[in-house]
Amino acid sequence: MADIEVIPANQLTIDQHVERIRSALDRARSAIFDLVDTIKAAHDQLGGDVFQSELAERLGMSASTLSRWLQIGNSQFLIAQQARLPSTFSSLYDLTRLEKIYVEQYGPTEAER
């Protein structure tokens, strides 16, 4: 006889929890890259001076943090690979730093592969 899992009323199966968590992770990744896109667009439109001072202040964010978000947005590699990447700021920023070192070592052509 097959094992039958009895789920109490108003509770989810493990598969349902897994699906809900994966869905939330996908939404979080999408939101992170939406934030990256909007920060890059703000920089492109407002210019560096307003971006570094007034925008950072109005967002309650340090200029260096805002610049790190921009570095993520300027990384063509990260933008192209976003579905495969972690959805945390620190990990994405660390990847931009690794990308910079890689490009310095091997050149931009090799880095695009």
N, C-alpha and C positions, 0 to 999 in steps of 0.2 A: 504494500500500500504506500502511496506517495505521501511525503510529508506535506501537510497543508498548514500554511501560516495563517493564524487567526489574528486579525488586526482589530483591536478595540475600536469602537465608534469614534469618529473625529480624530483619528491618527493616521499617519501616512506610512507606507511601506518604505523600506530602505531605497528601493529604486525611485520612488517618488521624491524622497529627500535628495538623492543624487541629482535627479533632473532639476529640481528647484535650485540647488546650489550651483550647478553648471550654468543654468540660465542667469542667475545673479552674477556669476563671474563674467559671463559674456556681456552683460549690461554694464558692469563696472569697467571692463576693458574699453567698451565703446564710449563710455562717459569720459574716461581718461583721455582718449585720443580726440574726443570732441573738445575737451578743455585745451589740449595741445594746439588744435587747429584754431581755436578762437584766440588764444594768446598770440600765435604766429600772425594771424590776421590783424590783431591790434597793433603789433609791432610794425608790420608792413605799412599800415595806414597812418599811424601816429608818429612814427619815427623813433629813433633811439632815445632822444632826450626826454620826451614826454613819457615814453614807455618806462624808462628807468626811474623817473622821479614821481610824476603825478599819478600815473596808473598804478604803480607799486603801492604808493601811499593810500590811494583810494580803495585798493583791494585789501589793504591791511597785510601786505606781503612784502618781504624784503626785496630789494632790487636784485640781489643775488639769486634768490629763489625764483623770481620771475624770469631771470636770464637762463636759469637751468631748464625751466619749462620750455623756453624758446629754443635752447639747444636740442632738446628732444624733438621739437617741431621742425627744426632745420635738418634733422638726420633723415636723408632719403632712405637709408637702410631700415631704420626703425619704422618709418611710415609704411614702407613696402611689406614689412614683416609683422605688422602689428597683431595679426591673428595668432601668431606663435609666441608672442612675448608676454612676460609677466605684466600685471596691471598695477604695479606699484611705482611711485615716483622715484624712489631711491634706486631701484633696479634699472629703470629706464635711463636715468641720468648716468649711472655707472656704465651702462652700455655705450652711451655717447662718448664717454671718456676712453673706453677701450677701442671704440671705432677710430677716434682721433689718433691714438697710438698706432693702430694698425695702418692707417693711411700714411702716417709719417714714416713708418718702417717700409711699407711695400708700395706706396704710391696710390693715387686715386683709381687708376685703371684696375689694379689688382683687387682693390677693396670692393669694387662693384660686382665682382664675380660671386 
